[in-house]
């Protein structure tokens, strides 16, 4: 298992610069007053293709040799990674196939196709998704770009927190949502090397709390098909992301479905930015755990904005 290094993050940053945004950091006085902390929202919902995963996908795609790229890329994804891989593949002019659960939001399926990707549907379980994906790779010979358990992807995601610590000085903590752990692993990679005093927290739906349970148990616990409004956080940790979580994360905090939806509404209402339910989980856990974050300068990574506007969770 290759563990990506700081040098990999630095190389990724140079490689993907033409294809991704340096996203803004926004603040809200009202949310600071509510939480008792100074919150700095890193807005990856304003990233290319609407999610932080454009970073990792672009690093993987543009790091391929011409020979590898000719056969295209493929992945399995509930949405954002598939969309972002399709975006990156389109920029390089190569084919992309994405295996998606048939329950994935229609907006995310449409987004994959909009960037030129091909969608192959599976059942919602991780086991079904991986079985269908194996058939796709056998047929196409495409390069597998895992949504998170891939050193190229983690090195790309690590560029987000590298920007954040340049944009905001004196952070005490950074918090990001956790599903498979790609963004959290990238955050660990960067901060453990460049700002080791910053505490790293992960935020997870209580209905899909396998990472929190893994963290407490000291080994990976994988749920096959958890049910949560935070559709981007249903997948389990894998060996590579577990390495970073186990070694660098301070704690994994959880929020209920109602708490996630309320936090999402709060950000839409107060900050006027579109973000998906998965992105609201960090704020939900900050509100729920005021003693942890009170008086702290906290970076909050808003991971994506690809929400189905016809199926908002409060409707």
N, C-alpha and C positions, 0 to 999 in steps of 0.2 A: 504493500500500500504506500503510494507516494504522498507525502504530506507537503502541501504547497508552502512556500517560504515567502518572506518579505520581498525577496528578489523577483519572485513570480508575480506578486502584486504590482511591483514597480514596472515590470515588463508589460503586464496587462494594461496598466494605465496608459502607457504610451501607445499600445496596439489599438485600443478601443477609442481613443480620444476623438477620431473623426466621426464616430458612429453613435456616441451617446452625449447626453447633456450633463453639464455640471449643474445639478439641480439646486434650487434655492433652499434656504433655511428660513422658516417663518416662525413668528412668535404670537402669543395671544395673552394680553394682560388679564383678561377674564379667566382663562384657564390657569394662569399662574396663581391668581387669587384663590381659585377653587381648590387647587392642589397644594398650595403652600410651597411649591417648587418653581424654579425658573425652567420652563420647557422650551426646547429648540427643536422644531419639527423639520426633519430632513425630508423634503418632499419628492420622493421617488414616484409618487403618483403623476408627477409632471415629467417623468423620464420618457425617452423614446419607447413607443409601444405601450406606454402607460404603466410600466413596472420596473423595479430594480433589476429584474432578471435580464433586461437588455444588456447589462454589463457582462454577466457570466456567459451568456449566449454568444455575444459578439467576440469575447476573448477566445472561446472555443472554436467558433467558425473561422475567424481570421488567423487562428494559429494552425489551421490544417495545411498540409502540403497540397499542391495542385492535384496530385494523384488521389489523395484522400477526398478532397473536395469534389472531385468529378462524380463520385458515387452519391453525393448528397449527405444529408444528416437526418437523423430520426430521433424521436424521444417519446416518452409517455408523460402526460401532464394534465392536471385538472384545468389548466388555462394559461396562466401568465408565462410560464416557461415555454410552452408551445408557441404562444403568440410571439414571444421575443426571439425564439430560435427561428421562426418563420421570417421575422423582420431581418435578422442578421443574415440568414441564408439568401434572402432576396437582395440584400445589399451586395452580397458576393456573387449573386447570379447562379446559385446552385439549388437543387431540389431539397425539400424538407417535408417529412411525414411525421404527423403527430397522432399518437394513440390517446384518445380522450374518453373518459366515462360518459355514457349517454346522458347522465344526469348533470354534466357540466353546464354552466350558464350558456344560453344560446349566444349571448354577446361575445363570449370567449371563443366559441366555435367559429362564429362569423369573423372574429378578428384574425384567427389563424388563416382562414381562407382569404381574407382581405390582403394579407401580406404574401399570398401565393403558396401557402402551405396546404398539404393534403391532410384531411382529418379521417382517421379510422376509429370507429367507436367500439367501446368495450363495456363490460359491466362495471359498476362503481368500485368493486373491491380491488385492492392492490394486486392480489393474485391473478385476477382476470386481466387486469391491465398489462401485467408483465408477460402473461402467456400470449396475448394478442400481439404484443410488441415483438416477441421473439419471432413470430411468423413474418412480420414486416421486415425485420432485419435479414431473415433468411432469403426473402424474395428480392430485396434491393441491394444488399451489401452496404447499406448506408452506415456512416460513422455514428455510433451511439453517443449522444450528449446527454448524460443523466441530468435530471433537473437540479440535483444538489450534491450527489455523492461522486463528484468529479473534481479533481484538483484544478482544472482549467476554469471551471465554473466558480469555484470558491475564490480563486485568485481574482476573478473579475468582480465578484460581489464585494471583495475586500476594498475595492477602490472607493466605494461609497463612504465608508468611515474615514478613509484617508482625506477625502474632501471635507467631511464634517469637522474634523479637528483643525483643519486650516481655516474653516469658516467661523468656528466658535472656539474661543479660548477658555481654558479653565473648567472644562467639563468634569463633573464628579462621577457621572454614570452615563451609560448609553443603554437604551432598551429597544429591542426589536421583536417582532412576532416570530414564533418558531413553529414550523411544521416538520419538514425534513431537516432543516437546520442550515441551509446554504447561506442565508444572509447572516445568521448568528455566527457561523463558522468564519465567514469573511471578516466580520467585525472583530472576532477573537484574534484572527491572524494579524490584522493591522494594529489593533490597540495593544496587544501583548508585546509587540515589538516597538511601537512608536510612542505609546502613552500608557505604560503598564499600571499607572496609578488609577486609571479610570475603571470603575466597576462595570461589568457587563451583565445585564439582566435579559432574560427571554420571557416572552409573554405568550400564553397559550389558552385556548378555550378549555374550560372544565370538561366539556363534552368530548374533547379529543386531547386528553391530558397525558398521552403516552410518554412525551418527553419529560414532563414533570415527574412521572412515576419512575421513569428510567433513571433520572438524576438522583432520586432518593434511594433507589435500589442498587445503583452502581453498575447496572448493565442494561442493555437495550431491551425495552418492552415494546412490542409492536402491536397496534390495533389494526385489524384488517380494513374495516369500513366504518369509521366513526361518523356520527351525524352532527354537524354544526353549521350555523349560518356562515362561519368563517371558512368558506369552501377551499381557500388556498392553504389551509393548515391541517388537512386531513391525513397527510402522509407521515410515515414513521421515520425516525432517525436511521441512518446507516453507519457503517464502520467509520468512514472518514469524518462525517459531521460529529459523530459521537466522540471522536478523539478531541475535537475542539471544545465541545460542550463540557466534557468530563474534566478537562484540564484548565479551562479559563472562565467558565460562566460562574457568577456569584450565586445566582438563584434563578429558578423558573417559577413565575407567578401565573396564576390562572384567574379567569373571569367567566361568569355565567353567560348564557345566551342573552339574557335581558341586559346585563351590564355592558356587553359588547355593542348591542344595538343602541343603547342610550349614549355610549361614548361616540359612536358613529354619527348619531344625530347632532350631538354637541359640536363636533368638528365641522359638519356641514353647515350648521346654523351660525356658529361663532366665527369660523375661519373662512367660510365661503369657498371651501375646496372640496372637490369630489374625491372620495376615497372609498375603497371596498371594505366589507366587514372585517377581513383579516387585519387590515391596517389599523382598525380601531382597538384591537386587543391591548396593545401597550398602554394607551390612555386609560382604558377600563381598569387595568391592574394598578396604575398609578393612583387613580381615584380611590381604589379599594384598599390601598396600602399606604396611606399618607405618612405614617411614621418612618417608612423606609426612605422616602424621597423628600420629605420636608426640608427646606433650606438648601436643597441641592440644585446644581446646574445639570440638567438632564437632557441628553440628546435622544430624541424620539424618532425612530425611522418609520415613516409612512411608506409602506412597501409598494402600494399600487392603487390605481384608480379605475380599474376595469370592472365596473359594476353594471349589472343589468338594470337599466333605468325603469324597465317595466315590472321588475320584481324587487323593489326596495323592501328591506326587511321590516319596515314599520307600516307597510301597506296591508 
